[in-house]
Amino acid sequence: MPAKNYLCIQRSQSDNSEKRPPPTPAQMEDMYAKFNAWKDKFKDNIIDMGGKLGDGKVVTADTATDGPFIETKEVVGGFMIVSADSIEEAVQVAQQSPGVWMPGSSVEVREIHTP
């Protein structure tokens, strides 16, 4: 059975009452080292690292409004696409991602069905 593709959506809980200080240069260096080690470990699974998402529009059949807004409780901050033999393998890739190590962060894993 060929590998399937999975969309991994990076989410974080937004709590406007809790402002965290920015990371120190040493913390940033450590984070990048962990991130690069994770990317190297799963280089055969990662198809598209996606990227950070910016401002957008919420579209319905007859309108397009600004949003989603940062005031919302949950923010979608980025995405990536991974290839795996099963959703369990895709979950393992996401679970070891530095993107889930921050408090309030999670990655939603969804299979991409293609015709």
C-alpha positions as CSV (number, residue, x, y, z in Angstrom):
1,M,0.0,0.0,0.0
2,P,1.5,3.4,-1.0
3,A,2.0,6.1,1.6
4,K,-0.7,8.6,2.2
5,N,-0.4,12.4,2.7
6,Y,-1.6,14.1,5.9
7,L,-2.2,17.7,6.6
8,C,-0.8,18.8,9.9
9,I,-2.4,22.0,11.2
10,Q,-0.4,23.9,13.9
11,R,-2.8,25.3,16.6
12,S,-2.2,27.3,19.7
13,Q,-4.5,28.5,22.5
14,S,-4.6,32.3,22.7
15,D,-4.8,33.7,26.2
16,N,-4.6,37.4,26.0
17,S,-4.2,37.7,29.8
18,E,-1.0,35.6,29.8
19,K,1.8,37.5,28.0
20,R,5.0,35.4,27.8
21,P,8.3,37.2,27.5
22,P,10.1,36.7,24.2
23,P,12.7,33.8,24.2
24,T,16.3,34.6,24.9
25,P,18.9,34.2,22.2
26,A,20.1,31.0,24.0
27,Q,16.5,29.6,24.1
28,M,16.1,30.5,20.3
29,E,19.3,28.7,19.5
30,D,18.2,25.6,21.5
31,M,14.7,25.7,19.8
32,Y,16.3,25.8,16.3
33,A,18.7,23.0,17.1
34,K,15.7,20.8,18.3
35,F,13.7,21.8,15.2
36,N,16.5,21.0,12.8
37,A,17.1,17.7,14.5
38,W,13.4,16.8,14.2
39,K,13.4,17.9,10.5
40,D,16.4,15.7,9.8
41,K,14.9,12.7,11.6
42,F,11.7,12.9,9.5
43,K,13.0,14.3,6.2
44,D,11.6,11.3,4.4
45,N,8.1,12.1,5.7
46,I,8.0,15.8,5.4
47,I,6.7,16.8,1.9
48,D,6.0,20.5,2.5
49,M,6.9,22.4,5.6
50,G,4.2,24.8,4.9
51,G,4.7,28.0,6.8
52,K,3.3,30.5,9.2
53,L,-0.1,31.8,8.2
54,G,-0.8,35.5,8.0
55,D,-4.0,37.6,7.8
56,G,-6.8,36.2,5.7
57,K,-10.5,36.4,4.8
58,V,-13.5,34.3,5.9
59,V,-15.4,33.5,2.8
60,T,-19.1,32.5,2.4
61,A,-21.1,32.1,-0.8
62,D,-21.9,35.9,-0.8
63,T,-19.4,37.6,1.5
64,A,-15.7,37.9,2.3
65,T,-14.9,39.4,5.7
66,D,-11.6,40.1,7.4
67,G,-10.5,37.3,9.8
68,P,-9.9,35.1,11.5
69,F,-9.1,37.4,14.3
70,I,-6.3,37.1,16.8
71,E,-8.8,37.6,19.7
72,T,-10.2,34.1,19.1
73,K,-9.4,31.5,21.7
74,E,-7.7,29.1,19.2
75,V,-5.3,30.3,16.5
76,V,-4.2,28.3,13.5
77,G,-0.6,29.4,13.0
78,G,0.8,27.2,10.3
79,F,0.7,23.9,8.5
80,M,2.8,21.2,6.9
81,I,2.1,18.1,4.8
82,V,3.7,14.7,5.7
83,S,3.7,11.4,4.0
84,A,3.2,8.3,6.1
85,D,2.0,4.7,5.8
86,S,-0.7,5.3,8.4
87,I,-2.3,8.0,10.5
88,E,-0.4,6.6,13.5
89,E,2.9,7.2,11.7
90,A,1.8,10.7,10.8
91,V,0.8,11.4,14.4
92,Q,4.3,10.2,15.5
93,V,5.9,12.7,13.2
94,A,3.6,15.5,14.6
95,Q,4.0,14.4,18.2
96,Q,7.8,14.7,18.0
97,S,7.5,18.1,16.4
98,P,8.8,21.1,18.4
99,G,5.4,22.7,17.5
100,V,3.7,20.7,20.2
101,W,6.2,21.3,23.0
102,M,4.9,24.8,23.8
103,P,2.1,25.1,26.4
104,G,-1.3,25.3,24.7
105,S,0.1,24.1,21.4
106,S,-1.2,21.2,19.3
107,V,-1.1,19.8,15.8
108,E,-4.2,18.4,14.2
109,V,-3.4,15.6,11.7
110,R,-5.9,14.9,8.9
111,E,-5.6,12.5,6.0
112,I,-5.7,14.1,2.6
113,H,-8.0,12.1,0.3
114,T,-7.2,12.3,-3.4
115,P,-9.3,11.0,-6.2
